[in-house]
Amino acid sequence: MEELKILILDDEKGYREGIEEYLLTQGFTVFMAEKPSEGFQILKDEPCDVVILDIKLPEMNGIQVLRKIKKSYPETEIIMITAHGDMESVIESLRYGASDFLTKPFRLLKLKTAIERTKRFVALQNRITGLKFQYDHLISQIKDTDGMTIIGKSKAMQDILDLMKKVAGTDNTTILVTGESGTGKEIVARGIHTLSNRKNRTFLDINCSSIPDNLFESEFFGHTRGAFTGAIEHKSGYFEVANHGTIFLDEICDMPKHMQTKLLRVLEGNIFRRVGSNRDIKFDVRVISATNQDIDSRVKNHEFREDLLYRLNTFRIHIPPLRERKDDIKPLLDYFVKVYSRKLKKSIKNVSNRIYDYLFNYEFPGNVRELRNMVERALILCDNSTLRIEHFTHIVKKAQETDEDSLDLSILENKEKEMLTKALERSNNNKTSAAKLLNISRSALNRKIEKYKL
């Protein structure tokens, strides 16, 4: 934990200076105030972790000061001190949020113990909050790791794997992964994390399009108890939970403009504040972003901040669509057949060659994700040990529609070829005359003659 900032608010000069001298020797940063008004100004300028607060003060009593501090700075811990150790004051102080209570005169070692106890309490609460968030996130994200492996023998995928290995070793470099939906951007991000020195730390995947605008700041940076209606406890945000790990910001283009500004400021300084807090929190996180949109066009249209793009785009990896790397179709198909055979408890021993032929000629608008879903559906439909094209109902339907379209096109082409032949015969192969008969230009006629090899 970072060095604690401590405010001593006591109207007795001797006590203030004695406590200050001792705390400075213990390595704390110390501020002093005689009156509540002075203390509030210090807290405004220098948010403190702990306030050592006397019960008897000028301007207002310590209980009133306690309540006011807790309202404005709910994260600040308060140790009450008094020469009048009546039980009523103790109970009232604890009721309003004091973390400890000391009666004058007290030994300085006892004060140090109280501060360390408070320090441990603050650290423990933050740790518990962070672990709870991680647990809840992991529970919501738990899924079979099958299908989360990079598969591909095409040159494009081999180049991507090489880039992943190189950038993983840089530790702090921000990375932007681009590609159509379903190409495997999250898998690439996880792969970089696994190859990096952060592999034993948290990998937090965040879908920017799924977070309501009014919750963005709280989700990313956390909030303090009482920061807004419904904030009944401290909450750690994504950057605090993923500290020393990796944050994957998927669909980054869907982040609202106002949050783009806040994110840029946080990334520039590696410091953020929880909503409702005045305390800076440092973090060390690798940020990997991804989008299936043309982010450069979004910048030109003033829909995405150019300076944020520069910050996120230190290193870019583009994943081509599956239709541009067809060498990966067969290994992906074989891999998914193994995965879902095991998952669905099927015994698939053979895969029809017709499946590979059909899939090789399919355009895959949904990319690798579509192929994975196709295989899962096909295995559900398969009741024997051989996977056949009939089990790929979606692809068969598409192929049939394509065949029908091809048949219609073939009829039209035959008719056009017949008309060209007759026009050339009637004009004794005079292209100018034949073009006039067909009501087309001579250059168009030449193209069609070449097309049909007349």
ABEGO torsion letter per residue (X at the ends): XBBBBBBBBBABAAAAAAAAAAAAAAGBBBBBBABAAAAAAAAAABBBABBBBBABBBGBBAAAAAAAAAAABAABBBBBBBABBBAAAAAAAAAAGBABBBBOBBBAAAAAAAAAAAAAAAAAAAAAAAAAAAAAAAAAABBBABGABBBEABAAAAAAAAAAAAAAAAGABBBBBBEBBGAGAAAAAAAAAAABAAAABBBBBBBAAABBAAAAAAAAAEBBBGABBGBABBBBBAAAAABGBBBBBBGAAABBAAAAAAAAAAAAAGBBBBBGBABBBBBBBBBBBBBABBAAAAAAAGABBAAAAAAAAABBBBBBBAAABAAAAAAAAAAAAAAAAAAAGBBBABBBAAAAAAAAABAGAAEAAAAAAAAAAAAAABABABBBAAABAAAAAAAAAAAAAAAAAAAAAAAAAAAAAAAAAAAGGBAAAAAAAAGBBAAAAAAAAAAAGX
